[in-house]
Amino acid sequence: MIGLDKVSVALSAELGGRMFPLGEVLGFGRGAVIEVEAPGPQIVTLRAGRVAVAEGRLIPGADGALRVEVTRLLTRRATDSPLAA
């Protein structure tokens, strides 16, 4: 695994989700407020591509930015397919 520590990985933070009929999504406009179902207050799932790699909680930074404090690393079995995530 020499050199893997130099590889860049894009992470995304998922706050929650919800299924919508396509007709409703097409009706969304600027300023629309969309309610999502979240697992708990301020709980975030960190993803590398489509694969969930960690969970955390939102914390405010001194500069007003939101940050994620990692609370749990998610493990995968070597036999798990990344496409099944």
C-alpha positions as CSV (number, residue, x, y, z in Angstrom):
1,M,0.0,0.0,0.0
2,I,3.0,2.3,-0.4
3,G,1.9,5.6,-2.0
4,L,-1.8,5.3,-1.2
5,D,-1.5,8.0,1.4
6,K,-0.9,10.4,-1.5
7,V,-4.2,9.5,-3.3
8,S,-6.9,12.2,-3.2
9,V,-10.4,11.0,-2.3
10,A,-13.5,13.3,-2.7
11,L,-15.8,13.0,0.3
12,S,-19.4,14.1,0.5
13,A,-21.5,14.6,3.6
14,E,-25.1,13.3,3.4
15,L,-27.5,14.8,5.9
16,G,-30.5,12.7,5.0
17,G,-32.7,11.8,2.1
18,R,-36.2,11.1,0.9
19,M,-37.9,9.7,-2.2
20,F,-40.0,12.0,-4.3
21,P,-42.1,11.3,-7.4
22,L,-40.4,12.7,-10.5
23,G,-43.3,15.1,-11.2
24,E,-42.8,16.7,-7.8
25,V,-39.0,17.0,-8.3
26,L,-39.6,18.7,-11.7
27,G,-41.8,21.2,-9.8
28,F,-39.0,22.3,-7.5
29,G,-37.9,25.8,-8.1
30,R,-35.5,28.4,-6.7
31,G,-36.2,28.8,-3.0
32,A,-38.0,25.5,-2.6
33,V,-37.8,24.0,0.9
34,I,-37.3,20.2,0.8
35,E,-37.9,18.2,4.0
36,V,-35.6,15.2,4.3
37,E,-35.6,12.2,6.6
38,A,-32.5,12.1,8.7
39,P,-31.4,9.4,11.1
40,G,-31.0,11.9,14.0
41,P,-30.3,15.5,14.8
42,Q,-27.1,16.6,13.1
43,I,-26.0,13.1,12.1
44,V,-24.0,13.0,8.8
45,T,-22.9,10.1,6.6
46,L,-19.5,10.6,4.9
47,R,-19.2,9.0,1.5
48,A,-16.3,8.4,-0.8
49,G,-18.2,8.1,-4.1
50,R,-21.2,5.9,-3.4
51,V,-19.5,4.1,-0.5
52,A,-20.3,5.1,3.1
53,V,-17.1,5.3,5.0
54,A,-17.9,7.1,8.3
55,E,-20.6,8.8,10.3
56,G,-20.3,11.9,12.3
57,R,-22.1,14.9,13.7
58,L,-22.2,18.5,12.6
59,I,-20.4,21.0,14.7
60,P,-20.1,24.8,14.1
61,G,-16.7,26.3,13.5
62,A,-15.5,29.5,15.0
63,D,-15.6,31.1,11.5
64,G,-19.3,30.1,11.0
65,A,-18.5,27.1,8.8
66,L,-20.0,23.7,9.5
67,R,-17.6,20.9,10.2
68,V,-18.1,17.1,10.7
69,E,-16.7,15.4,13.7
70,V,-16.2,11.7,12.8
71,T,-17.9,9.5,15.5
72,R,-17.8,6.1,13.8
73,L,-15.8,4.5,11.0
74,L,-17.8,2.2,8.8
75,T,-16.1,-1.1,7.7
76,R,-16.7,-3.2,4.7
77,R,-15.9,-6.8,4.1
78,A,-13.4,-7.5,1.3
79,T,-16.1,-9.4,-0.5
80,D,-18.6,-6.5,-0.5
81,S,-19.0,-4.9,-3.9
82,P,-18.7,-1.1,-4.0
83,L,-21.5,-1.1,-6.5
84,A,-23.9,-2.5,-4.0
85,A,-23.5,0.5,-1.7
